[in-house]
Amino acid sequence: MAELTILADHFLKTDTYVTARPSGMEDWLLTLTLNGEGYFITSGQERICQAGDVTLLKPGTPHQYGTRKGSTWDFVWAHFPPSLTETNLLPEQELLQFTVESESVRLRIYQALIRVIGDSRERGEYWYDLCCNALKELLLVIAQRTSNKIDSRIEEVIHLLTRQMRSQIRIEELAKAVGLSPSRLSHLFKDSTGYSIVDMQNRMRIQQAALLLEHTDRSASEVCYDVGYQNYNHFTNQFRKWHGMNPSSFMKNKR
């Protein structure tokens, strides 16, 4: 029996491409479809893979997969052994499939797979560990995605807020980025998260400020500007709102 390892690649296949394993396989198979259409058949059920779809096939599952007739299938994939995985992160079903609608999450999964492909080909000194790290990141993202039922548009806005935490919020620009009107986005965001968009940004800023105050030698006034506030009094008021004390008192208690 061949030793299980990590194998990954990027395929662009015509509709003559098909792989059938009546007895399944000993490792996991993860795919991300970039363009075109593929399919998986397990337990007599066919599932179509389109752009943005992720599939995770469980070891020991009899299956067939390939390119749909009349199409091409552009996808990245990785085989990895069961010893790599945390069982509580993985699904019980034979084939997990879901669509990644968030562009940022889709890009994160794609980039992780590209790192696995590169490191598994290069086979440099720590290649296996590097691949394991990227695959564990993928599994965590998948676990988070399958347990989190938040609207993908709100998920994308939260990601944009994390990247633009220090910038002034322009709800019109956020709404345009996810294809919603500003009023609809504001309403949906509050319903989904329990916070307004402005409150969410302030929460992110104050969380970061608290970490900086606790773990660095930055002063409260320096941290104020580090996290994006231009007015120290406004920073102090927000900090008191979220932590029940002003930044100086928090800093003294933690340090």
Residue pairs with C-beta under 8 A, 6 or more apart in sequence:
4 26
4 27
4 81
4 82
4 83
5 81
5 128
6 78
6 79
6 80
6 81
6 84
6 116
6 120
6 128
6 131
6 132
6 135
7 78
7 79
7 120
8 76
8 77
8 78
8 79
8 113
8 116
8 117
8 120
8 131
9 76
9 77
9 117
10 75
10 76
10 114
10 117
11 17
11 73
11 74
11 75
11 76
11 77
12 36
12 72
12 73
12 74
13 38
13 66
13 67
13 72
13 73
14 67
14 72
15 66
15 67
15 68
15 69
15 70
15 71
15 72
16 67
17 66
17 67
17 73
18 64
18 65
18 66
18 67
19 64
19 65
19 66
20 63
20 64
21 62
21 63
21 64
22 62
23 62
24 59
24 60
24 61
24 62
24 63
25 59
25 60
25 79
26 59
26 60
26 81
26 82
27 59
27 79
27 80
27 81
27 82
28 56
28 57
28 58
28 59
28 79
28 80
28 81
28 82
28 84
28 85
28 90
29 55
29 56
29 57
29 77
29 78
29 79
30 54
30 55
30 56
30 57
30 77
30 78
30 80
30 113
30 135
30 138
31 38
31 49
31 54
31 55
31 75
31 76
31 77
32 53
32 54
32 75
32 76
32 77
32 100
32 106
32 109
32 110
32 113
33 49
33 50
33 51
33 52
33 53
33 54
33 73
33 74
33 75
34 51
34 74
34 75
34 76
34 110
35 51
35 72
35 74
36 50
36 51
36 67
36 68
36 71
36 72
36 73
36 74
36 75
37 48
37 49
37 50
37 67
37 68
37 71
37 73
38 48
38 49
38 65
38 66
38 67
38 68
38 73
38 75
39 46
39 47
39 48
39 49
39 65
39 66
39 67
39 68
40 46
40 47
40 49
40 55
40 57
40 63
40 64
40 65
40 95
40 97
41 47
41 63
41 64
41 65
42 57
42 61
42 62
42 63
42 94
42 95
43 62
43 94
47 55
47 95
47 97
48 68
49 55
49 73
49 75
49 97
50 99
52 99
52 100
52 101
52 106
53 97
53 98
53 99
53 100
54 96
54 97
54 98
54 99
54 100
54 109
54 142
55 95
55 96
55 97
56 90
56 91
56 95
56 96
56 97
56 142
57 63
57 94
57 95
58 90
58 91
58 93
58 94
58 95
59 82
61 94
61 95
63 94
63 95
66 73
67 73
76 110
76 113
76 114
76 117
77 113
78 113
78 116
78 117
78 135
78 138
80 131
80 135
84 132
84 135
84 136
85 139
86 136
86 139
89 139
89 140
89 142
89 143
90 139
90 143
91 146
96 142
96 146
98 145
98 146
100 106
100 109
100 145
100 152
101 152
101 153
102 152
102 155
102 156
102 159
103 156
104 156
104 159
104 160
105 141
105 145
105 155
105 159
108 137
108 141
109 138
109 141
112 134
112 135
112 137
112 138
112 141
113 134
113 138
115 130
115 131
115 134
116 131
116 134
116 135
119 127
119 130
119 131
119 134
120 127
120 131
148 155
150 192
150 193
151 188
151 192
153 178
153 179
153 180
153 185
153 188
154 188
154 189
154 192
154 193
156 177
156 178
157 174
157 177
157 178
157 185
157 189
157 197
158 193
158 200
160 174
160 177
161 169
161 174
161 197
161 200
161 201
161 204
162 204
165 201
165 204
165 205
165 208
165 227
165 228
166 205
166 227
166 228
167 228
169 197
169 198
169 201
171 182
171 185
171 186
171 197
172 182
174 185
174 197
175 181
175 182
175 184
175 185
178 185
180 188
185 197
186 196
186 197
189 195
189 196
189 197
189 200
190 196
193 200
195 203
202 238
202 241
202 242
203 242
205 227
205 228
205 229
205 238
206 227
206 238
206 239
206 241
206 242
206 243
207 242
208 226
208 227
209 223
209 224
209 226
209 227
209 235
209 239
209 247
210 239
210 243
210 250
212 218
212 223
212 226
212 227
213 220
213 223
213 247
213 250
213 251
213 254
213 255
214 250
214 251
214 254
214 255
218 226
220 232
220 235
220 247
220 248
220 251
221 232
223 247
224 232
224 235
224 247
227 235
229 235
229 238
235 247
236 246
236 247
239 245
239 246
239 247
239 250
240 246
243 250
245 253
